[in-house]
């Protein structure tokens, strides 16, 4: 099992969460909530208002999301679903565990538990994206007013 950190449309209550619940894609088990140890720019961009985590560690905010334990089948599905490696790249980040994840192997004492997770971020984006507003917690219905356009509507 691998750990994956989701920060956008795959989170609970968001438009694409259903793919993590679909057993035909593999197994994904919710482990808890967390945030990235390092800040990253989380932007909403493109014609479909897609959330992107720009692979610029040290810029932006510590991004809040969810930690999932996934099997190899789900990891392969997520790679395809996220357009990896063209649209997103799967990289490794350290995540501070906020709640839950008692079964997640910890790399630090309980007070500051962190876990190494895969995350789908992008290093290939139009240069103007670095000037978009940065978010610390994505919600497709958020005050930003940038409604995500689901794949089935494109």
Residue frames as a rotation matrix with the C-alpha (Angstrom) as fourth column:
UNK 1
0.578 0.816 0.000 0.00
0.816 -0.578 0.000 0.00
0.000 0.000 -1.000 0.00
UNK 2
-0.609 -0.690 0.392 1.13
0.688 -0.705 -0.173 3.53
0.396 0.164 0.903 -0.80
UNK 3
-0.049 0.565 -0.824 -0.03
0.718 -0.553 -0.422 6.78
-0.694 -0.612 -0.379 0.78
UNK 4
-0.449 0.031 0.893 -1.58
0.748 -0.533 0.395 9.43
0.488 0.846 0.216 -1.46
UNK 5
-0.538 0.245 -0.807 -2.37
0.447 -0.729 -0.519 13.00
-0.715 -0.639 0.282 -0.39
UNK 6
-0.277 0.530 0.801 -5.37
0.887 -0.181 0.426 14.52
0.371 0.828 -0.420 -2.19
UNK 7
-0.723 -0.119 -0.681 -6.03
0.451 -0.828 -0.334 18.27
-0.523 -0.549 0.652 -2.01
UNK 8
-0.862 0.324 -0.389 -8.59
-0.493 -0.710 0.502 18.95
-0.114 0.625 0.772 -4.75
UNK 9
-0.105 0.926 -0.363 -11.52
-0.944 0.022 0.330 17.30
0.314 0.377 0.871 -6.49
UNK 10
-0.230 -0.024 -0.973 -10.71
-0.033 0.999 -0.017 13.87
0.973 0.028 -0.231 -5.00
UNK 11
-0.962 -0.121 0.246 -11.39
-0.234 -0.107 -0.966 14.97
0.143 -0.987 0.075 -1.40
UNK 12
-0.556 0.810 -0.185 -14.57
0.815 0.487 -0.314 13.93
-0.164 -0.325 -0.931 0.40
UNK 13
0.202 0.775 -0.599 -17.51
0.499 -0.608 -0.618 16.06
-0.843 -0.174 -0.509 -0.69
UNK 14
-0.255 -0.377 -0.890 -15.79
-0.551 -0.700 0.454 17.08
-0.794 0.607 -0.029 -3.93
UNK 15
0.382 0.651 -0.655 -16.81
-0.882 0.046 -0.469 16.20
-0.276 0.757 0.592 -7.52
UNK 16
0.181 -0.373 -0.910 -14.35
-0.665 0.635 -0.393 13.35
0.725 0.676 -0.133 -8.21
UNK 17
-0.325 -0.321 0.889 -14.29
-0.924 0.305 -0.228 11.67
-0.198 -0.896 -0.396 -4.78
UNK 18
0.649 0.726 0.226 -16.46
-0.655 0.685 -0.319 8.87
-0.386 0.059 0.920 -6.17
UNK 19
0.533 -0.484 -0.694 -13.49
-0.480 0.503 -0.719 7.37
0.697 0.716 0.036 -8.06
UNK 20
-0.572 -0.749 0.335 -11.77
-0.691 0.219 -0.689 6.60
0.443 -0.626 -0.642 -4.73
UNK 21
-0.215 0.605 0.766 -14.89
-0.778 0.368 -0.509 4.74
-0.590 -0.706 0.392 -3.58
UNK 22
0.664 0.495 -0.560 -15.18
-0.747 0.471 -0.469 2.61
0.032 0.730 0.683 -6.73
UNK 23
0.380 -0.496 0.781 -13.70
-0.324 0.719 0.615 -0.85
-0.866 -0.487 0.112 -6.02
UNK 24
0.844 -0.072 0.531 -13.25
0.487 0.515 -0.705 -1.51
-0.223 0.854 0.470 -9.75
UNK 25
0.740 -0.611 0.281 -10.47
-0.311 -0.681 -0.662 1.15
0.597 0.402 -0.694 -9.65
UNK 26
-0.325 -0.821 -0.469 -8.71
0.248 0.405 -0.880 -0.58
0.913 -0.402 0.072 -6.75
UNK 27
0.410 0.415 -0.812 -8.67
0.857 0.129 0.499 0.01
0.312 -0.901 -0.303 -3.01
UNK 28
-0.439 -0.473 0.764 -8.40
0.065 -0.865 -0.498 3.42
0.896 -0.168 0.410 -1.31
UNK 29
0.253 0.463 -0.850 -8.78
0.878 0.259 0.402 3.68
0.406 -0.848 -0.341 2.46
UNK 30
0.529 0.016 0.848 -9.18
-0.140 -0.985 0.106 7.06
0.837 -0.174 -0.519 4.14
UNK 31
-0.062 -0.678 -0.732 -6.42
0.785 0.420 -0.455 7.51
0.617 -0.603 0.506 6.72
UNK 32
0.160 0.135 -0.978 -7.05
0.831 -0.553 0.060 11.05
-0.533 -0.822 -0.201 7.96
UNK 33
0.928 0.143 0.345 -6.64
0.298 -0.839 -0.455 14.73
0.225 0.525 -0.821 7.24
UNK 34
0.176 -0.917 -0.357 -3.36
0.821 -0.063 0.567 16.56
-0.543 -0.393 0.742 6.99
UNK 35
0.966 0.012 -0.258 -1.45
-0.131 -0.839 -0.528 19.43
-0.223 0.544 -0.809 5.43
UNK 36
0.607 -0.792 0.066 1.82
0.424 0.252 -0.870 19.65
0.672 0.556 0.489 3.54
UNK 37
0.328 -0.613 -0.718 4.92
0.859 -0.123 0.498 20.28
-0.394 -0.780 0.486 5.66
UNK 38
-0.768 -0.623 -0.145 6.21
0.467 -0.701 0.539 22.75
-0.438 0.346 0.830 3.09
UNK 39
0.098 0.784 -0.613 4.10
-0.192 -0.589 -0.785 25.49
-0.976 0.195 0.093 1.51
UNK 40
-0.704 -0.184 0.686 3.06
0.623 0.304 0.721 25.06
-0.341 0.935 -0.100 -2.13
UNK 41
-0.721 0.530 -0.446 1.05
-0.617 -0.784 0.067 27.25
-0.314 0.324 0.893 -4.50
UNK 42
-0.554 0.685 0.473 -2.43
0.679 0.701 -0.218 25.74
-0.481 0.200 -0.854 -4.91
UNK 43
-0.775 0.255 -0.578 -4.18
-0.456 -0.860 0.231 27.52
-0.438 0.443 0.783 -7.79
UNK 44
0.124 0.826 0.549 -7.43
0.411 0.461 -0.786 27.13
-0.903 0.323 -0.283 -9.70
UNK 45
-0.414 -0.474 -0.777 -6.67
-0.497 -0.597 0.629 27.44
-0.762 0.647 0.012 -13.40
UNK 46
-0.978 -0.058 0.200 -7.61
0.142 0.518 0.844 26.65
-0.152 0.854 -0.498 -16.96
UNK 47
-0.653 0.756 -0.055 -10.94
-0.530 -0.403 0.746 26.72
0.542 0.517 0.663 -18.75
UNK 48
0.089 0.702 -0.706 -12.37
0.155 0.691 0.706 24.00
0.984 -0.173 -0.048 -16.45
UNK 49
0.319 -0.017 0.947 -11.27
-0.783 -0.568 0.254 25.62
0.534 -0.823 -0.195 -13.15
UNK 50
0.643 -0.209 -0.737 -9.08
0.302 0.953 -0.007 22.69
0.704 -0.218 0.676 -12.14
UNK 51
0.876 -0.411 0.252 -7.12
-0.419 -0.390 0.820 22.84
-0.239 -0.824 -0.514 -8.86
UNK 52
0.597 -0.772 -0.218 -3.38
0.227 0.423 -0.877 22.51
0.770 0.474 0.428 -9.44
UNK 53
0.832 -0.526 -0.179 -0.60
0.121 -0.143 0.982 22.14
-0.542 -0.839 -0.055 -6.89
UNK 54
0.791 -0.604 -0.096 2.37
-0.347 -0.313 -0.884 23.84
0.504 0.733 -0.457 -8.54
UNK 55
0.700 -0.592 -0.400 5.60
0.698 0.686 0.207 22.02
0.152 -0.424 0.893 -7.82
UNK 56
0.048 -0.633 0.773 7.23
-0.001 -0.774 -0.633 25.09
0.999 0.030 -0.037 -6.25
UNK 57
0.406 0.115 -0.906 8.00
0.833 0.360 0.420 24.01
0.374 -0.926 0.050 -2.67
UNK 58
-0.524 -0.596 -0.608 8.55
0.819 -0.548 -0.168 26.94
-0.234 -0.586 0.776 -0.34
UNK 59
-0.950 0.297 0.099 5.98
-0.236 -0.886 0.399 29.20
0.206 0.355 0.912 -2.05
UNK 60
-0.216 0.964 -0.156 2.30
-0.199 0.113 0.973 29.57
0.956 0.241 0.167 -1.25
UNK 61
0.142 0.411 0.900 0.62
-0.975 -0.098 0.198 27.91
0.170 -0.906 0.387 1.74
UNK 62
-0.927 -0.192 0.323 0.72
-0.276 0.931 -0.238 24.63
-0.255 -0.310 -0.916 3.61
UNK 63
-0.441 0.762 -0.474 -2.08
-0.734 -0.003 0.679 22.87
0.516 0.648 0.561 1.72
UNK 64
-0.395 0.438 0.807 -4.83
-0.670 0.463 -0.579 20.97
-0.628 -0.770 0.111 3.56
UNK 65
-0.163 0.370 -0.914 -6.05
-0.831 0.448 0.330 17.64
0.532 0.814 0.235 2.21
UNK 66
0.685 0.479 0.549 -6.72
-0.681 0.689 0.247 13.99
-0.260 -0.543 0.798 2.92
UNK 67
-0.499 -0.866 -0.008 -4.44
-0.853 0.490 0.181 10.98
-0.153 0.097 -0.983 3.24
UNK 68
0.722 0.688 -0.066 -5.42
-0.684 0.698 -0.211 7.67
-0.099 0.198 0.975 1.62
UNK 69
-0.399 -0.712 0.578 -3.76
-0.427 0.702 0.570 4.27
-0.812 -0.020 -0.584 1.65
UNK 70
0.546 0.570 -0.614 -4.08
-0.792 0.113 -0.600 2.89
-0.273 0.814 0.513 -1.87
UNK 71
0.380 -0.398 0.835 -3.18
0.232 0.915 0.330 -0.41
-0.895 0.068 0.441 -3.49
UNK 72
-0.654 -0.756 0.031 -1.15
0.172 -0.109 0.979 -0.73
-0.736 0.646 0.201 -6.69
UNK 73
-0.366 0.605 0.707 -4.30
0.930 0.209 0.302 -0.98
0.035 0.768 -0.640 -8.84
UNK 74
0.697 0.640 -0.323 -5.69
0.669 -0.743 -0.029 2.31
-0.259 -0.196 -0.946 -7.45
UNK 75
0.080 -0.754 -0.652 -2.30
0.065 -0.649 0.758 3.99
-0.995 -0.103 -0.003 -7.85
UNK 76
-0.795 -0.319 0.516 -2.23
0.489 0.166 0.856 2.98
-0.359 0.933 0.024 -11.54
UNK 77
0.112 0.920 0.377 -5.83
0.986 -0.149 0.071 4.19
0.122 0.364 -0.924 -11.92
UNK 78
0.661 0.131 -0.739 -4.99
0.413 -0.886 0.211 7.55
-0.627 -0.444 -0.640 -10.29
UNK 79
-0.468 -0.867 -0.173 -1.96
0.210 -0.299 0.931 7.96
-0.859 0.399 0.322 -12.56
UNK 80
-0.679 0.274 0.681 -4.25
0.726 0.113 0.678 7.58
0.108 0.955 -0.276 -15.57
UNK 81
0.383 0.910 -0.157 -7.07
0.923 -0.371 0.102 9.66
0.034 -0.184 -0.982 -14.04
UNK 82
0.556 -0.242 -0.795 -4.66
0.257 -0.860 0.442 12.51
-0.790 -0.450 -0.416 -13.24
UNK 83
0.984 -0.170 0.055 -3.04
0.012 -0.246 -0.969 12.41
0.179 0.954 -0.240 -16.69
UNK 84
0.492 -0.851 0.184 0.32
-0.521 -0.117 0.846 11.43
-0.698 -0.512 -0.501 -15.21
UNK 85
-0.117 -0.664 -0.738 2.95
0.844 -0.458 0.278 12.27
-0.523 -0.591 0.615 -16.34
UNK 86
-0.418 -0.087 0.904 1.63
0.780 -0.545 0.308 14.84
0.466 0.834 0.295 -18.85
UNK 87
0.350 0.642 0.682 -0.92
0.136 -0.755 0.642 16.94
0.927 -0.132 -0.352 -16.92
UNK 88
0.768 -0.140 0.625 0.29
-0.639 -0.234 0.733 16.08
0.043 -0.962 -0.269 -13.40
UNK 89
-0.140 -0.818 -0.558 3.40
-0.337 0.570 -0.750 14.40
0.931 0.083 -0.355 -12.08
UNK 90
0.882 0.370 -0.293 3.31
0.112 0.438 0.892 12.04
0.458 -0.819 0.345 -9.11
UNK 91
-0.161 -0.936 0.313 5.86
-0.236 -0.272 -0.933 13.28
0.958 -0.225 -0.177 -6.60
UNK 92
0.062 0.091 -0.994 6.55
0.825 0.556 0.102 12.64
0.562 -0.826 -0.041 -2.94
UNK 93
-0.125 -0.063 0.990 5.77
-0.342 -0.934 -0.102 15.14
0.931 -0.352 0.095 -0.16
UNK 94
-0.830 -0.086 -0.551 5.78
0.482 0.384 -0.787 15.09
0.280 -0.919 -0.277 3.63
UNK 95
-0.068 0.908 0.413 2.38
-0.070 -0.417 0.906 15.64
0.995 0.033 0.092 5.21
UNK 96
-0.913 -0.093 0.398 1.61
-0.386 -0.128 -0.914 16.64
0.135 -0.987 0.081 8.81
UNK 97
-0.494 0.764 -0.414 -1.18
0.576 0.645 0.502 14.44
0.651 0.010 -0.759 10.17
UNK 98
-0.624 0.356 0.696 -3.94
-0.538 -0.841 -0.052 16.63
0.567 -0.407 0.716 11.62
UNK 99
-0.053 0.655 0.754 -6.44
-0.882 0.324 -0.343 13.95
-0.469 -0.683 0.560 12.60
UNK 100
0.917 0.399 0.013 -6.90
-0.362 0.844 -0.397 10.23
-0.169 0.359 0.918 12.07
UNK 101
0.508 -0.718 -0.475 -4.17
-0.440 0.257 -0.860 8.19
0.740 0.646 -0.186 10.40
UNK 102
0.533 -0.294 0.793 -3.41
-0.781 0.190 0.595 6.20
-0.326 -0.937 -0.129 13.56
UNK 103
0.719 -0.233 0.655 -2.32
0.256 0.965 0.063 3.28
-0.646 0.122 0.753 11.41
UNK 104
0.886 -0.437 0.153 -0.07
-0.003 -0.335 -0.942 5.43
0.463 0.835 -0.298 9.22
UNK 105
0.320 -0.848 -0.423 3.62
0.944 0.325 0.063 4.81
0.084 -0.419 0.904 9.93
UNK 106
0.996 0.063 -0.070 4.92
0.076 -0.976 0.203 7.99
-0.056 -0.207 -0.977 11.49
UNK 107
0.312 -0.933 0.179 8.32
0.597 0.046 -0.801 9.51
0.739 0.357 0.571 10.84
UNK 108
-0.567 -0.452 0.689 8.23
-0.206 -0.732 -0.650 11.82
0.797 -0.511 0.322 13.86
UNK 109
-0.955 0.212 -0.206 6.85
0.262 0.285 -0.922 11.84
-0.136 -0.935 -0.328 17.43
UNK 110
-0.269 0.958 0.097 3.07
0.963 0.271 -0.011 11.88
-0.037 0.091 -0.995 17.90
UNK 111
0.070 0.297 -0.952 2.98
0.416 -0.876 -0.243 15.65
-0.907 -0.379 -0.185 18.58
UNK 112
0.067 -0.112 -0.991 4.23
-0.752 -0.659 0.024 16.38
-0.656 0.743 -0.129 15.06
UNK 113
0.012 -0.018 1.000 3.37
0.285 0.959 0.014 13.21
-0.959 0.284 0.017 13.14
UNK 114
0.020 -0.011 -1.000 4.31
-0.887 -0.462 -0.013 13.32
-0.462 0.887 -0.019 9.48
UNK 115
0.268 0.070 0.961 3.93
0.264 0.954 -0.143 10.77
-0.926 0.292 0.238 6.73
UNK 116
-0.750 -0.532 -0.393 5.50
-0.299 -0.257 0.919 10.54
-0.590 0.807 0.033 3.29
UNK 117
0.229 0.906 0.356 2.79
0.233 0.305 -0.924 10.64
-0.945 0.294 -0.141 0.60
UNK 118
-0.679 -0.222 0.700 2.50
0.729 -0.088 0.679 10.73
-0.089 0.971 0.222 -3.14
UNK 119
0.061 0.696 -0.716 0.81
0.168 -0.714 -0.680 13.86
-0.984 -0.078 -0.161 -4.46
UNK 120
0.091 0.033 0.995 -0.21
0.994 0.064 -0.093 14.87
-0.067 0.997 -0.027 -7.98
UNK 121
0.283 -0.119 -0.952 1.39
0.147 -0.975 0.166 18.22
-0.948 -0.186 -0.258 -8.70
UNK 122
0.795 -0.019 0.606 2.49
0.607 0.037 -0.794 19.96
-0.007 0.999 0.041 -11.85
UNK 123
-0.054 -0.878 -0.476 5.83
0.427 -0.451 0.784 21.35
-0.903 -0.161 0.399 -12.92
UNK 124
-0.862 -0.160 0.481 4.54
0.506 -0.223 0.833 22.19
-0.026 0.962 0.273 -16.40
UNK 125
0.246 0.930 -0.274 2.15
0.881 -0.332 -0.338 25.14
-0.405 -0.158 -0.900 -16.49
UNK 126
0.393 -0.059 0.918 1.80
0.581 -0.757 -0.298 28.56
0.713 0.650 -0.263 -18.11
UNK 127
-0.610 -0.778 -0.153 4.08
0.612 -0.339 -0.715 31.07
0.504 -0.529 0.682 -16.33
UNK 128
-0.472 0.473 0.744 1.14
-0.437 -0.858 0.269 33.35
0.766 -0.198 0.612 -15.47
UNK 129
0.412 0.663 -0.625 -0.27
0.218 0.594 0.774 30.66
0.885 -0.455 0.100 -13.13
UNK 130
-0.357 -0.603 -0.713 2.28
0.857 0.091 -0.507 31.66
0.371 -0.792 0.485 -10.46
UNK 131
-0.966 0.012 0.257 0.46
-0.070 -0.973 -0.219 35.01
0.247 -0.230 0.941 -10.27
UNK 132
-0.054 0.987 -0.153 -2.98
-0.017 0.152 0.988 33.48
0.998 0.056 0.008 -9.61
UNK 133
0.250 0.189 0.949 -4.38
-0.919 -0.263 0.295 33.51
0.306 -0.946 0.108 -6.04
UNK 134
-0.659 -0.500 -0.562 -2.94
-0.223 0.843 -0.489 30.77
0.718 -0.197 -0.668 -3.82
UNK 135
0.453 0.853 0.261 -5.30
-0.654 0.119 0.747 28.68
0.606 -0.509 0.612 -1.67
UNK 136
-0.614 -0.646 0.453 -4.60
-0.783 0.424 -0.456 26.56
0.102 -0.634 -0.766 1.38
UNK 137
-0.665 0.493 0.561 -7.77
0.091 0.799 -0.594 24.44
-0.741 -0.344 -0.576 1.21
UNK 138
-0.925 0.272 -0.266 -9.66
-0.320 -0.180 0.930 23.69
0.205 0.945 0.254 -2.02
UNK 139
-0.392 0.884 0.256 -13.45
0.287 0.382 -0.879 23.51
-0.874 -0.271 -0.403 -2.21
UNK 140
-0.757 0.081 0.649 -15.14
0.652 0.020 0.758 23.33
0.048 0.997 -0.068 -5.62
UNK 141
0.289 0.919 0.268 -18.02
0.788 -0.387 0.478 25.41
0.543 0.074 -0.836 -4.19
UNK 142
-0.237 -0.522 -0.819 -15.72
0.932 -0.359 -0.040 27.89
-0.273 -0.774 0.572 -2.40
UNK 143
0.461 0.408 -0.788 -16.01
0.366 -0.897 -0.250 31.67
-0.809 -0.173 -0.562 -2.18
UNK 144
-0.600 -0.776 -0.197 -13.57
0.080 -0.303 0.950 31.96
-0.796 0.554 0.244 -5.10
UNK 145
0.289 0.851 -0.438 -16.57
-0.453 -0.282 -0.846 31.46
-0.843 0.443 0.304 -7.43
UNK 146
-0.326 -0.481 -0.814 -14.51
-0.945 0.180 0.272 29.33
0.015 0.858 -0.513 -9.83
UNK 147
0.479 0.639 0.602 -16.80
-0.648 0.720 -0.249 26.33
-0.593 -0.270 0.759 -10.29
UNK 148
-0.639 -0.687 0.346 -15.07
-0.353 0.661 0.662 23.12
-0.684 0.300 -0.665 -11.36
UNK 149
0.220 0.650 -0.728 -16.34
-0.973 0.098 -0.207 21.80
-0.063 0.754 0.654 -14.69
UNK 150
0.184 -0.129 0.974 -16.64
-0.363 0.912 0.190 18.01
-0.913 -0.389 0.121 -14.31
UNK 151
-0.792 -0.609 0.041 -15.17
-0.235 0.367 0.900 15.76
-0.564 0.703 -0.434 -17.02
UNK 152
-0.469 0.667 0.578 -18.61
0.756 0.642 -0.127 14.46
-0.456 0.378 -0.806 -17.98
UNK 153
0.582 0.706 -0.404 -19.64
0.424 -0.687 -0.590 18.03
-0.694 0.172 -0.699 -18.94
UNK 154
-0.140 -0.744 -0.653 -16.61
-0.305 -0.596 0.743 18.82
-0.942 0.303 -0.143 -21.13
